[in-house]
């Protein structure tokens, strides 16, 4: 059977694309090399703008919990930013249930899910694409959406690859606590904690409390690593980070250090996201927040845009690169400026940021602007110029008073 679209990779990008494609009646196959349920390297924190755009996430109970407080700590632990509201500032998910839930929505819409076989090869035929799977079987489709992660085979086959110096590396673990422990440590707020540059790393540590789990991790941004800041051993750094959390009484003293899970993500978009009959989205296209590493929002948005582009292309029976380039055009119109700014800021992970937190902490108006922006429809990025102007004002005032 020849499909209209083969979606390679059943993460948030691929599942979102498959859902939208299937809802229009297109014959869609969703290919995933692993089987569900499966975990993914991720903290599991979602910006609230994800829920504004994809309202069905909450309607289908894919959110594990909400946090109404976010605290950011400087590397010296002398300066702290505290964002607190009565309404949620961050949504939390368990990737096993979240990803499987997204796939379930896609299959309910009509997508065919095929798990347990990786795509090993792609060849462009006269009027379709042929995919060769690890068991030797083939899948043919009029279009392919590559959503197969950072080390995407689909991207490699169309001549794209990730740059080793434009990635983030993380080490993390997720711990299960009983409800009483969660209530005693985190209360109803489920306060998120971010520690900037712990032990001098070019990145940050995080602690995300959920309903009955706490996700803890550290992340280093390789684009910010300089000769002065050598690459860190993240397993050792993770163990040291647990000690910071214990001293702040954010986790039980009895919590044991265990072997961490590791992961990597791109921090630079591919130079092109399309070729004849192929589109890239999510991590496969390098579509990730280069400042924080958050990728679910960009994955789902790119999956949505890629699917809508594919629908129009198939309706018009034109699947060449000239037609599909409107996908990249639409993506750039919505996100290019945002990601370009975040990319420039991400290089500052290699510099001491204590003074920036000191300035921000002394300006209640700046803190309020950010706090109001976090849960809004467009998030902090939607108020970026207002925030930047206020920060520059505060920074200059702070320097003058010194």
C-alpha positions in Angstrom: 0.0 0.0 0.0 1.3 3.5 -0.8 0.6 6.2 1.8 0.0 9.8 1.3 2.5 10.7 4.1 5.0 8.7 6.1 5.9 10.4 9.3 9.2 9.1 10.7 9.4 9.5 14.5 6.5 9.4 16.9 7.6 12.1 19.4 5.6 15.3 19.9 6.5 16.6 16.4 5.7 13.5 14.5 2.5 12.6 16.5 1.2 16.2 16.1 1.8 16.0 12.3 0.2 12.6 12.0 -2.9 13.7 14.0 -3.5 16.7 11.7 -2.8 14.8 8.5 -5.1 11.9 9.5 -7.9 14.3 10.5 -8.1 15.5 6.9 -8.4 11.9 5.6 -4.9 11.5 4.3 -3.5 8.0 4.5 -0.8 8.4 7.1 1.7 6.0 8.6 3.6 6.9 11.8 6.9 5.0 12.0 8.7 4.7 15.4 11.9 2.7 16.0 11.0 2.0 19.7 7.8 0.7 21.3 5.5 2.5 23.6 5.5 3.4 26.4 9.0 4.7 26.2 10.9 7.5 27.9 12.8 10.5 26.4 15.7 12.6 27.8 13.7 15.6 29.0 12.8 17.6 32.1 9.2 17.5 31.2 8.4 21.2 31.7 6.1 22.9 29.3 5.7 26.7 28.7 2.1 27.7 29.2 1.9 28.9 25.6 1.9 25.2 24.6 -1.5 24.8 26.2 -2.8 28.1 24.7 -2.0 26.7 21.2 -2.8 23.1 21.7 -5.8 23.1 23.9 -6.5 19.4 23.5 -3.5 18.6 25.7 -5.4 19.5 28.8 -8.7 18.3 27.5 -7.2 14.8 27.1 -5.5 14.9 30.5 -1.9 14.8 29.2 -0.7 17.2 31.8 0.6 15.7 35.0 0.7 18.8 37.2 1.1 22.6 37.2 3.6 24.9 39.0 2.6 28.3 40.2 6.1 29.4 41.3 9.5 29.6 39.6 12.6 30.4 41.4 15.9 31.2 39.7 19.2 31.1 41.7 22.6 32.6 40.8 25.7 30.5 40.8 26.8 32.2 44.1 23.4 31.5 45.6 23.4 35.2 46.7 20.8 36.4 44.2 17.4 34.9 43.6 14.5 35.7 41.3 11.0 34.6 42.5 8.1 34.5 40.1 4.8 33.6 41.9 1.2 33.7 40.7 -2.1 32.1 41.7 -2.4 30.8 38.1 0.0 28.2 36.6 3.4 29.4 35.3 4.6 26.0 34.1 3.0 22.7 33.1 4.6 19.4 33.8 4.4 16.1 31.9 5.7 12.6 32.3 7.2 11.9 28.9 6.1 8.2 28.9 2.4 9.1 29.3 2.6 12.4 27.3 4.2 10.9 24.2 2.0 7.8 24.2 -1.0 10.1 24.7 -0.1 12.2 21.6 0.3 9.0 19.6 -3.0 7.7 20.8 -4.7 10.9 19.5 -3.0 10.4 16.1 -4.1 6.8 15.8 -7.7 7.7 16.8 -7.7 10.2 14.0 -6.8 7.4 11.6 -3.0 7.2 11.5 -1.4 3.8 11.3 1.3 3.3 13.9 4.2 0.9 13.2 6.7 0.5 16.0 9.9 -1.5 16.5 11.6 -0.8 13.2 14.0 2.0 12.4 14.2 3.6 9.0 17.5 2.7 7.5 17.3 4.2 4.0 15.4 6.7 1.9 15.3 6.9 -1.9 13.5 9.4 -4.0 11.5 7.8 -6.8 9.8 9.5 -9.7 6.6 10.3 -7.9 7.1 9.0 -4.4 9.6 8.2 -1.6 10.7 4.7 -0.6 11.7 4.0 2.9 13.6 0.9 3.8 13.1 -0.4 7.4 15.5 -2.3 9.6 13.7 -5.6 9.0 14.1 -5.2 5.2 10.5 -4.2 4.5 9.7 -1.0 2.6 7.2 1.8 3.0 6.2 4.0 0.0 4.6 7.5 0.3 4.0 10.6 -1.6 5.6 12.7 1.1 7.9 12.1 4.1 8.0 14.2 7.3 11.2 13.6 9.2 10.7 13.9 12.9 13.2 11.3 14.0 15.2 13.3 16.5 18.5 15.0 16.7 20.5 12.3 14.9 17.9 12.1 12.2 18.5 9.6 9.4 16.0 11.5 7.2 18.0 14.7 7.6 21.3 12.9 6.7 19.7 11.4 3.6 18.9 14.9 2.3 22.4 16.2 3.1 21.7 17.8 6.5 23.6 17.2 9.7 24.0 18.6 13.2 27.2 20.5 14.2 28.9 19.0 17.3 29.6 22.4 18.7 26.0 23.5 18.4 24.4 21.1 20.9 23.3 20.8 24.5 24.2 17.9 26.6 22.2 16.9 29.7 22.2 14.4 32.6 19.1 13.9 34.6 17.0 11.5 36.7 13.3 11.4 37.7 12.5 10.3 41.2 9.2 9.0 42.5 8.1 10.3 46.0 5.0 9.5 47.9 2.3 12.1 48.2 3.1 13.1 51.7 6.8 13.8 50.8 5.7 15.8 47.8 3.3 17.8 49.9 5.9 18.5 52.6 8.6 19.6 50.2 6.7 21.4 47.5 3.2 22.1 48.7 0.5 23.1 46.3 2.9 25.5 44.4 5.1 22.7 43.1 7.8 25.4 42.9 10.3 25.0 40.0 13.9 25.7 40.8 16.6 26.8 38.3 20.2 27.2 39.3 22.3 29.2 36.9 25.8 28.0 36.2 26.3 25.6 39.2 30.0 25.0 39.8 30.9 27.2 36.9 29.3 25.1 34.1 28.1 26.8 30.9 24.4 26.0 31.6 22.1 25.4 34.4 20.6 22.9 36.8 16.9 22.3 37.2 14.4 20.7 39.6 10.9 20.2 38.3 8.4 18.9 40.9 5.4 17.1 39.4 2.4 15.2 40.9 4.3 12.3 42.4 7.7 12.7 40.7 10.7 15.2 40.7 12.8 15.6 37.6 16.3 16.8 38.4 19.1 17.5 35.8 22.0 19.6 34.6 22.6 20.8 31.1 25.7 22.2 29.3 25.5 24.3 26.1 28.5 23.4 24.0 28.2 26.6 21.9 29.1 28.5 25.1 32.0 26.4 26.2 35.3 28.3 26.0 38.9 27.5 26.7 38.3 29.1 30.1 35.3 26.9 30.7 36.3 23.3 30.0 33.6 20.7 29.3 32.2 19.3 32.5 31.8 15.7 33.6 28.0 15.8 33.9 27.7 12.7 36.0 30.0 14.3 38.6 28.3 17.6 38.2 24.9 16.0 38.7 26.0 14.5 42.0 27.3 17.9 43.2 24.1 19.5 42.1 22.1 17.1 44.4 24.2 18.5 47.3 23.0 22.0 46.5 19.4 20.9 46.5 19.9 19.1 49.8 21.4 22.2 51.4 18.5 24.2 50.3 16.2 21.5 51.6 14.6 21.0 48.2 15.0 17.2 48.2 15.3 14.6 51.1 18.8 14.2 52.6 18.2 10.4 52.2 18.0 10.7 48.4 20.8 8.5 46.9 22.9 9.4 44.0 22.2 7.1 41.1 23.4 6.6 37.6 21.9 9.3 35.5 20.2 9.2 32.1 21.8 11.3 29.4 20.7 13.1 26.3 21.6 15.7 23.6 19.6 18.2 21.7 20.4 20.6 18.8 20.8 24.4 19.4 21.0 25.5 15.8 18.3 25.1 13.1 19.2 23.2 9.9 20.1 25.5 7.0 17.1 24.0 5.1 14.1 22.1 6.3 12.8 20.8 2.9 13.7 19.1 -0.3 11.6 17.3 -2.9 8.9 15.3 -1.0 10.6 15.7 2.4 10.1 18.1 5.3 12.0 18.1 8.7 10.5 19.2 12.0 11.3 19.1 15.7 14.8 18.1 16.8 15.4 16.6 13.3 15.3 20.2 11.9 17.3 21.6 14.9 14.1 23.5 16.0 14.8 23.8 19.8 15.1 26.8 22.1 18.9 27.3 22.1 18.9 29.2 25.4 17.0 26.7 27.5 16.8 23.5 25.5 13.0 23.4 25.6 11.8 21.6 22.5 8.2 20.3 22.9 6.6 23.6 21.9 8.7 24.0 18.8 8.3 20.4 18.0 4.5 20.5 18.1 4.4 23.9 16.2 6.7 22.6 13.5 4.7 19.3 13.2 1.6 21.4 12.8 3.0 23.7 10.2 4.7 20.8 8.3 1.4 18.9 8.2 -0.6 21.8 6.9 2.0 22.4 4.2 1.8 18.7 3.2 -2.0 18.8 3.0 -1.9 21.8 0.6 0.9 20.2 -1.5 -0.9 16.9 -1.9 -4.2 18.7 -2.7 -2.3 20.4 -5.6 -0.3 17.3 -6.5 3.0 19.4 -6.3 5.5 18.0 -3.8 8.7 19.5 -5.1 11.0 21.6 -3.0 9.7 24.9 -4.5 6.2 24.1 -3.2 7.3 22.8 0.2 9.6 25.8 0.9 6.5 27.6 2.1 6.9 25.5 5.2 10.2 27.0 6.0 8.9 30.5 5.1 6.1 30.2 7.5 8.4 28.8 10.2 10.8 31.7 9.7 8.0 34.3 9.9 6.9 33.0 13.2 10.1 31.9 14.9 13.3 33.0 13.1 13.7 36.3 15.0 12.9 34.6 18.3 15.4 31.8 17.8 18.1 34.1 16.5 17.8 36.3 19.6 17.8 33.3 21.9 20.9 31.9 20.0 22.8 35.0 20.7 21.8 35.0 24.3 22.8 31.3 24.7 26.4 32.1 24.2 26.3 34.1 27.4 26.1 30.8 29.3 29.9 31.0 29.1 30.0 34.2 31.1 29.3 34.9 34.8 25.7 35.9 35.0 25.5 36.8 38.7 25.4 40.5 38.0 22.4 40.1 35.7 20.4 38.3 38.4 21.5 40.9 40.9 20.1 43.7 38.7 16.9 41.9 37.9 16.3 41.0 41.6 16.4 44.7 42.5 13.8 45.8 40.0 10.3 44.6 41.2 8.8 46.1 38.0 11.0 43.9 35.8 10.2 40.9 37.8 6.4 41.7 37.5 6.7 42.1 33.7 8.3 38.7 33.3 5.9 37.1 35.8 2.9 38.4 33.8 4.5 37.3 30.5 5.3 33.7 31.5 1.7 32.3 31.5 0.5 34.5 28.6 -0.5 33.2 25.2 2.8 34.2 23.6 5.0 33.6 26.7 8.1 35.5 27.6 9.1 35.6 24.0 6.0 37.7 23.2 7.2 40.4 25.6 10.9 40.1 24.8 11.4 43.8 23.7 9.5 45.1 26.7 11.6 42.9 29.0 14.9 43.9 27.2 14.1 47.6 27.4 13.3 47.4 31.1 16.4 45.3 31.8 18.7 47.8 30.0 17.1 50.6 32.0 17.7 48.7 35.3 21.2 47.7 34.4 22.2 51.3 33.5 20.6 52.6 36.7 22.4 50.0 38.7 25.8 50.8 37.2 25.2 54.6 37.6 24.4 54.2 41.3 27.5 52.2 41.9 
